[in-house]
Amino acid sequence: MTRQQALDLYFMEARAKLIDIAAFLDRVERSDGEPDFRLTAFVNALEELGAGKTQRARNVLLSLSDPTLEPIPTATTKAACGAWPGTS
């Protein structure tokens, strides 16, 4: 696929997702309360996009993932939260 074909095929979808992300950040910013580790992880993942490196999808996924190698003894919740809280 050429770059032009990729742009023709995927640009509008990516544009819509970018606007959704901007709206999400606006809602969070207008909300009361303190941010938690998920917002920090999300902003760090966004920074990966602007870093100008290759393998952006991989880098974003890794920035949200638990880097530890040992499993925890027991789950603390029943559902995934989408970001690693930064504690072992």
C-alpha positions in Angstrom: 0.0 0.0 0.0 1.3 3.5 -0.8 1.3 6.3 1.7 -1.4 8.0 -0.3 -3.6 4.9 -0.2 -3.0 4.5 3.6 -4.0 8.2 4.1 -7.1 7.8 1.8 -8.2 4.7 3.7 -7.4 5.5 7.3 -7.2 9.3 7.8 -10.9 10.0 8.6 -11.0 7.1 11.2 -7.8 8.3 12.8 -9.0 11.9 12.8 -12.2 10.9 14.6 -10.2 9.0 17.2 -8.0 12.0 17.8 -11.0 14.2 18.4 -12.4 11.6 20.8 -9.1 11.7 22.7 -9.2 15.4 22.9 -12.7 15.4 24.2 -11.8 12.8 26.8 -9.0 14.9 28.0 -11.2 18.0 28.1 -13.8 16.1 30.2 -11.2 14.9 32.6 -9.7 18.3 33.0 -13.1 19.9 33.7 -13.9 17.2 36.3 -13.5 17.6 40.1 -11.0 15.5 42.0 -7.5 14.3 41.6 -6.2 12.4 38.7 -4.9 8.9 39.3 -2.2 6.7 37.7 -4.4 6.0 34.6 -4.3 9.7 33.5 -0.5 9.8 34.0 -0.1 6.6 32.0 -2.4 7.9 29.3 -0.4 11.2 28.9 2.8 9.2 28.9 1.4 7.1 26.1 0.5 10.2 24.1 4.0 11.4 24.5 5.2 8.2 22.8 3.2 9.3 19.7 5.0 12.6 19.5 8.5 11.1 20.1 9.0 10.6 16.4 10.2 7.0 16.9 9.2 4.0 14.9 7.0 1.3 16.3 4.6 3.8 17.9 1.9 1.2 18.6 4.3 -1.1 20.3 5.7 1.8 22.4 2.3 3.0 23.4 1.2 -0.5 24.4 4.4 -1.0 26.4 4.0 2.4 28.2 0.6 1.2 29.5 1.7 -2.3 30.3 3.0 -3.9 33.5 6.8 -4.4 33.0 7.3 -6.8 35.9 8.2 -10.4 35.2 6.8 -12.1 38.4 3.1 -12.6 38.7 1.3 -11.1 41.7 0.2 -13.7 44.3 -3.5 -12.7 44.0 -5.6 -10.3 41.9 -6.6 -7.2 43.7 -9.6 -6.5 41.4 -11.9 -8.4 39.1 -11.2 -6.3 36.0 -8.3 -4.8 34.1 -7.9 -1.1 34.5 -5.9 -0.5 31.2 -2.8 0.9 32.7 -0.1 -0.2 35.1 -0.3 1.7 38.5 3.5 1.6 38.8 3.7 -0.6 41.9 4.9 -4.2 42.2 
